[in-house]
Amino acid sequence: QLRIRLWAIVLVHDRGTSILLGRPLAIAPYDSNTPQPSHKTGGEISEHFLLSAPVAEIQADIINSLYAPTRPADSGILRNAARINKSLNEFVRQLPESYKFYFQGTEEWSTEERIKLVQEITEDQGLTLLKIGISRILLLRALFSSKELEYAQRHKALVDGRCSSLLLILLYISLA
C-alpha cells in the first residue's frame, strides 16, 4: 500500500507540473498498471488523497487528448472533449454524499444556507473541488483556444470557463 500511495503522489505531481508548466506528461498513463490507492490497509489516508488519483487520470487525458502538439480536427476535439466531460461527470456522480450540494441542489436555498455550506467546507472537500475545477477549466481552455472549432463552440467554452473560474476564486477565498 505504501508503494501504491507513493506512486499515486508521483502521478499527481506529474500531472500538476504538466498543467503548471504547459508541458507534456513525463509519465504516460500506459507506463504503469499500478492500482489507485485505497483505504484497505496501512494507516490513515485523507479523502482528498484518495480522490486525487482519479482526477489526475482525467487531467492526463485532457493533456494528452487536447494539448498534444498535433491536434485532431474539430470533430476529434469535440469527441475527446465529450469523452473527458463524461469521465468528469461520472467522477462527480461517484463522489461521497457530502459533495452533492456543491454540484446541484441549492437553487431553492436561501443566501444564508449557501453561505453556511461554503463556510463549513472541509479542507479535503475544498482541495478536491479545486482539482475538479482546475480540470474543468483546463478542458474548457483547450476548447476555447482551438482554432479548429467554430466561433459558437469557442464562445460557449469561454462563457462556461468564466463561470468556473469565478467559482474557483470564491472557493479559494473561502479556504484561505
Solvent accessible surface area in square Angstrom, and as a share of the most:
residue,aa,sasa,rsa
1,Q,60,0.27
2,L,140,0.70
3,R,210,0.77
4,I,36,0.18
5,R,23,0.08
6,L,112,0.56
7,W,74,0.26
8,A,6,0.05
9,I,91,0.46
10,V,55,0.32
11,L,27,0.14
12,V,36,0.21
13,H,128,0.57
14,D,14,0.07
15,R,0,0.00
16,G,26,0.25
17,T,48,0.28
18,S,5,0.03
19,I,41,0.21
20,L,152,0.75
21,L,121,0.60
22,G,67,0.64
23,R,152,0.55
24,P,88,0.55
25,L,23,0.11
26,A,89,0.69
27,I,31,0.16
28,A,19,0.15
29,P,53,0.33
30,Y,185,0.70
31,D,88,0.46
32,S,37,0.24
33,N,149,0.76
34,T,54,0.31
35,P,87,0.55
36,Q,91,0.41
37,P,12,0.08
38,S,31,0.20
39,H,118,0.53
40,K,167,0.71
41,T,86,0.50
42,G,51,0.49
43,G,68,0.65
44,E,177,0.79
45,I,24,0.12
46,S,47,0.31
47,E,57,0.26
48,H,30,0.13
49,F,39,0.16
50,L,32,0.16
51,L,27,0.13
52,S,5,0.03
53,A,9,0.07
54,P,34,0.21
55,V,1,0.00
56,A,3,0.02
57,E,58,0.26
58,I,16,0.08
59,Q,13,0.06
60,A,0,0.00
61,D,38,0.20
62,I,0,0.00
63,I,12,0.06
64,N,67,0.34
65,S,19,0.12
66,L,2,0.01
67,Y,66,0.25
68,A,29,0.22
69,P,130,0.82
70,T,120,0.70
71,R,83,0.30
72,P,43,0.27
73,A,67,0.52
74,D,57,0.30
75,S,64,0.42
76,G,5,0.04
77,I,1,0.01
78,L,62,0.31
79,R,157,0.57
80,N,28,0.15
81,A,9,0.07
82,A,63,0.49
83,R,104,0.38
84,I,0,0.00
85,N,52,0.27
86,K,152,0.64
87,S,44,0.28
88,L,6,0.03
89,N,86,0.44
90,E,66,0.29
91,F,21,0.09
92,V,32,0.19
93,R,166,0.61
94,Q,120,0.53
95,L,17,0.08
96,P,53,0.34
97,E,125,0.56
98,S,62,0.40
99,Y,1,0.00
100,K,80,0.34
101,F,72,0.30
102,Y,52,0.20
103,F,83,0.35
104,Q,118,0.53
105,G,34,0.33
106,T,25,0.15
107,E,128,0.57
108,E,166,0.74
109,W,68,0.24
110,S,50,0.32
111,T,90,0.52
112,E,124,0.56
113,E,88,0.40
114,R,102,0.37
115,I,87,0.44
116,K,115,0.49
117,L,36,0.18
118,V,58,0.34
119,Q,134,0.59
120,E,108,0.49
121,I,20,0.10
122,T,72,0.42
123,E,127,0.57
124,D,39,0.20
125,Q,17,0.08
126,G,0,0.00
127,L,64,0.32
128,T,1,0.01
129,L,18,0.09
130,L,29,0.15
131,K,48,0.20
132,I,8,0.04
133,G,13,0.13
134,I,73,0.37
135,S,0,0.00
136,R,78,0.28
137,I,43,0.22
138,L,14,0.07
139,L,3,0.02
140,L,11,0.06
141,R,139,0.51
142,A,1,0.00
143,L,23,0.11
144,F,79,0.33
145,S,51,0.33
146,S,0,0.00
147,K,172,0.73
148,E,75,0.34
149,L,9,0.05
150,E,118,0.53
151,Y,168,0.64
152,A,72,0.56
153,Q,63,0.28
154,R,68,0.25
155,H,80,0.36
156,K,130,0.55
157,A,5,0.04
158,L,62,0.31
159,V,52,0.30
160,D,38,0.19
161,G,12,0.11
162,R,148,0.54
163,C,76,0.46
164,S,15,0.10
165,S,40,0.26
166,L,105,0.52
167,L,117,0.58
168,L,26,0.13
169,I,96,0.49
170,L,96,0.48
171,L,23,0.12
172,Y,143,0.55
173,I,111,0.56
174,S,45,0.29
175,L,56,0.28
176,A,111,0.86
